[in-house]
Amino acid sequence: MKSDPYTIRIFVPDGDPEGVRIIDRMNWTGVGIAFPRSKWADTKRRPEFTRPGVYFLVGYREEDELPALYIGQTDTLVDRFDLHINKKDFWDWAIVFVSGSGGLNRAHVTWLEYALVERAKRAKRCHLENGNSPQEPSLTEAEKADCQAFLKEMLPILPLMNIHALEEAKPVATPKADSADMQAAAKGSTHALDTIVVPAQEEGFKRVFLGEDAWHAIRIGGGKLDKIKFIAAYQTAPVSAVTHVAPVKSIEPYGDSGKYKLIFSEKAKAITPIPFKDAPTGLMQGPRYTSFDKLQKAKKVAELFEG
């Protein structure tokens, strides 16, 4: 289904594009305010923070590329954020939504929080920091319709603020390769760069590559997305060898920093190990591209990337 075009206005009151931003849409009663944590002392003086609202706290965990997200609601934003400044350390910036006309009450923002948390849980594209799942409040038919309309206007704003965690990831490439493609590639003599070789530490290799039939947080050049059909795992020390390969079903965005997740069509298969041997130091510190043909013939890692 084709989406409708829309216009979003962003006002930067202090002239700093990394500072406070006021976001609104034509013919919408809502207002969004995005701001870095470091600007809270100044931002809290704005009149919007005396109203009920729904909000997002956004940050990152050290061990992962997925954003950490807390979704909340409150009667008075300024009081709640004073608490979050003192008690929640993970977030770097926030965005709040209020009604410019004062039309949102506690029941409305409670429903919005419920709906946003449910979307985030379904999408599975963030670490949701909410300790409890909010329950859907009881609203009249008319109130619920008003909340759904407010939510509909909110959602297109979030990706422009670099929040993608509420929408299910859409594949950017769908090679749909399988074992038959692997067999055909093994019999061919093409040197097309159809295979990505990724370094994997033991814990991640077992838990994700073998356990989840996927691999994520990979940076891939846009021109290569449509060419990748297979993924091979280079197990770091003490194994220090390429040991497994899998066909790729689809490639989708992972996190908000331009990286990707590869989902396998089938379980990864063990191959004759290709040892690191005399390869240059640092050769396998990041993903590298090769051909499936070379993966079948190479006796050491350096041969995968020759030529």
C-alpha positions in Angstrom: 0.0 0.0 0.0 1.3 3.4 -1.0 1.7 5.8 1.9 0.3 9.3 1.7 2.8 12.2 1.4 3.1 14.5 4.3 5.0 17.6 5.6 6.7 17.9 8.9 8.0 21.2 10.3 11.0 21.3 12.6 11.8 24.5 14.4 15.2 24.9 16.1 14.7 27.7 18.7 18.3 28.1 19.8 19.8 27.6 16.3 21.6 24.4 17.3 20.5 21.4 15.1 21.8 19.0 17.8 19.9 20.9 20.5 16.2 21.4 21.1 13.8 20.8 18.1 10.1 21.5 18.0 8.2 19.3 15.6 4.7 19.7 14.3 2.5 18.8 11.4 -0.1 20.8 9.4 -3.6 20.4 10.8 -2.4 18.4 13.9 -3.0 19.5 17.4 0.1 17.7 18.7 3.6 19.0 19.3 6.8 17.0 19.6 9.9 18.3 21.4 13.2 16.5 21.0 16.2 17.4 23.2 19.5 16.1 24.4 19.8 15.1 28.0 22.4 17.8 28.5 19.8 20.5 27.6 17.2 19.5 30.2 17.9 22.4 32.6 17.0 24.8 29.8 14.3 22.8 28.1 12.3 22.2 31.3 11.3 25.9 31.3 9.1 25.4 28.2 5.4 25.6 28.9 4.7 22.3 27.2 6.4 20.5 30.1 3.6 21.5 32.5 1.1 19.3 30.5 0.3 15.6 30.3 2.3 13.8 27.6 3.9 10.7 26.3 7.6 10.4 25.8 10.6 8.3 24.7 14.0 8.1 26.4 16.6 7.0 23.9 20.1 5.6 24.5 22.3 2.6 23.8 23.8 -0.3 25.7 27.5 -0.8 25.4 27.2 -4.4 24.2 24.7 -3.9 21.3 23.8 -1.8 18.3 20.1 -1.8 19.1 18.8 1.3 20.8 17.6 1.2 24.4 14.2 2.7 24.6 11.9 3.7 27.5 8.4 4.7 26.7 6.4 6.6 29.4 3.5 8.9 30.1 2.8 11.4 32.9 0.4 14.1 34.0 3.3 16.6 34.3 6.3 16.1 32.2 8.7 18.4 34.1 8.3 16.4 37.3 8.8 13.1 35.7 11.9 14.2 33.8 13.4 15.5 36.9 13.2 12.0 38.3 14.5 10.4 35.1 17.6 12.7 35.2 18.5 11.4 38.6 17.4 7.8 38.3 17.9 6.6 34.7 21.4 6.8 33.3 21.0 5.0 30.0 19.4 7.7 27.9 21.1 10.4 25.9 18.2 12.2 24.4 14.4 12.3 24.6 11.3 13.2 22.6 8.0 14.1 24.2 4.6 14.6 22.6 1.8 16.8 24.0 -1.3 18.4 22.7 -0.9 22.0 21.7 -4.5 22.7 22.5 -4.5 20.9 25.9 -6.6 18.1 24.5 -4.7 15.2 26.1 -5.6 14.0 29.5 -4.2 11.2 31.8 -6.3 8.5 30.2 -5.3 9.5 26.7 -1.5 9.5 27.4 -1.9 6.2 29.2 -3.5 4.7 26.1 -0.8 6.1 23.9 1.9 4.6 26.2 0.1 1.2 26.0 -0.1 1.3 22.2 3.5 2.5 21.7 4.9 -0.2 24.0 2.9 -2.9 22.2 4.3 -1.8 18.9 7.8 -1.8 20.2 7.4 -5.3 21.6 6.1 -6.6 18.3 8.8 -5.0 16.2 11.7 -6.3 18.4 14.0 -3.6 17.2 15.1 -2.2 20.5 15.9 -3.0 24.1 12.7 -1.9 25.8 13.7 -0.5 29.2 10.1 -0.5 30.6 9.9 -2.8 33.6 6.2 -3.5 33.3 3.9 -3.7 30.3 1.1 -1.1 30.7 -2.5 -2.3 30.5 -4.9 -0.8 28.0 -7.1 1.7 29.8 -10.8 1.9 29.5 -11.9 4.6 27.1 -15.1 5.6 25.4 -15.4 4.8 21.7 -14.9 8.4 20.9 -11.9 8.9 23.2 -10.2 5.8 21.7 -10.8 7.1 18.2 -9.2 10.4 19.2 -6.1 8.6 20.6 -5.7 6.5 17.5 -5.8 9.7 15.4 -3.2 11.3 17.5 -1.0 8.2 17.3 -1.4 8.1 13.5 0.0 11.6 13.3 2.9 10.8 15.8 4.2 7.7 14.1 5.6 9.3 10.9 7.6 11.8 12.9 9.6 9.1 14.8 11.7 7.8 11.9 12.7 11.4 11.0 13.9 11.7 14.6 15.9 8.4 14.1 13.5 6.2 16.1 12.8 3.2 13.9 12.0 0.7 16.8 8.2 0.9 16.4 8.1 -0.5 12.9 8.8 -4.0 11.9 12.0 -4.2 9.8 11.5 -4.4 6.1 14.0 -6.4 4.1 16.3 -4.3 1.9 17.3 -7.4 0.0 15.8 -10.9 -0.4 18.3 -13.3 -2.0 16.3 -16.3 -0.7 19.3 -18.5 -1.3 19.2 -22.2 -0.2 21.2 -25.4 -0.3 20.5 -25.9 -4.0 22.1 -22.5 -4.7 25.1 -23.5 -2.6 25.5 -26.7 -4.6 25.2 -24.8 -7.9 27.7 -22.2 -6.7 30.1 -25.0 -5.7 30.0 -26.4 -9.2 30.5 -23.1 -10.9 33.7 -21.1 -11.4 32.4 -17.6 -10.9 34.3 -15.1 -8.9 31.3 -12.9 -8.1 31.5 -11.5 -4.6 28.4 -13.3 -3.4 29.6 -14.3 0.1 30.3 -12.2 3.1 32.8 -13.5 5.7 32.2 -12.2 9.2 34.4 -12.5 12.3 32.6 -14.2 15.3 33.6 -14.7 18.8 32.7 -18.0 20.5 29.7 -16.8 22.5 28.1 -14.9 19.6 28.8 -17.7 17.1 27.0 -20.3 19.2 24.2 -18.1 20.4 23.4 -16.2 17.2 25.0 -17.8 14.1 24.1 -21.3 15.1 21.3 -20.7 17.6 19.3 -17.9 15.9 20.2 -18.7 12.3 21.1 -15.1 11.8 24.0 -12.6 12.1 23.6 -8.9 12.9 25.2 -5.5 13.3 27.0 -5.8 10.0 27.9 -2.8 8.0 27.4 -3.5 4.3 28.0 -1.2 1.3 24.8 -0.3 -0.4 26.1 -1.6 -3.8 26.7 -5.0 -2.3 23.3 -5.6 -0.7 21.8 -7.2 -3.8 24.8 -9.4 -4.5 25.1 -11.3 -1.2 23.7 -14.8 -1.2 25.8 -16.6 1.4 27.5 -15.8 4.8 30.5 -17.6 6.2 31.7 -17.4 9.8 35.4 -16.9 10.7 35.7 -18.0 14.3 38.2 -15.9 16.1 41.0 -17.3 18.4 41.5 -19.9 19.5 39.8 -21.5 16.4 41.1 -18.8 14.0 39.4 -20.3 10.9 36.4 -20.0 8.7 34.3 -23.0 9.7 30.6 -22.6 8.7 28.5 -21.2 5.9 24.8 -20.5 5.4 22.5 -19.3 2.6 20.9 -15.9 3.2 17.1 -15.6 3.1 16.9 -11.8 3.6 18.8 -8.7 4.7 17.1 -6.1 6.9 18.1 -3.0 8.9 19.5 -3.5 12.4 19.5 -0.7 14.8 19.7 3.0 13.8 23.3 3.3 12.8 23.2 1.9 9.2 23.9 -1.7 10.0 22.1 -4.9 8.9 20.9 -8.2 10.0 21.2 -11.3 7.8 18.6 -14.0 8.3 19.5 -17.5 7.1 17.3 -19.7 4.9 18.7 -22.8 6.5 20.9 -23.9 9.4 24.6 -23.1 8.9 26.7 -26.0 7.6 30.2 -26.9 8.8 32.9 -26.8 6.0 36.5 -27.9 6.0 38.1 -25.3 8.2 40.0 -22.5 6.3 42.8 -21.5 8.8 44.1 -18.0 9.3 47.7 -19.1 8.9 50.0 -16.4 7.5 47.3 -13.8 6.7 48.1 -10.2 7.5 47.3 -9.1 11.1 43.9 -7.5 11.3 42.6 -9.1 8.1 39.5 -10.5 9.8 38.7 -7.7 12.2 35.6 -6.8 10.2 33.4 -8.3 7.4 35.1 -9.2 4.1 33.6 -10.2 0.7 34.6 -13.2 -1.3 33.0 -15.7 -3.8 31.5 -19.0 -2.9 33.8 -20.5 -5.4 36.8 -19.3 -3.5 35.2 -20.5 -0.2 35.3 -24.0 -1.7 38.9 -23.9 -2.9 40.8 -21.8 -0.4 43.4 -23.6 1.8 44.0 -20.5 4.0 42.1 -17.3 4.8 44.3 -15.0 2.6 43.3 -17.0 -0.5 39.7 -16.0 0.0 40.5 -12.4 -0.8 43.2 -12.6 -3.4 42.6 -10.8 -6.6 
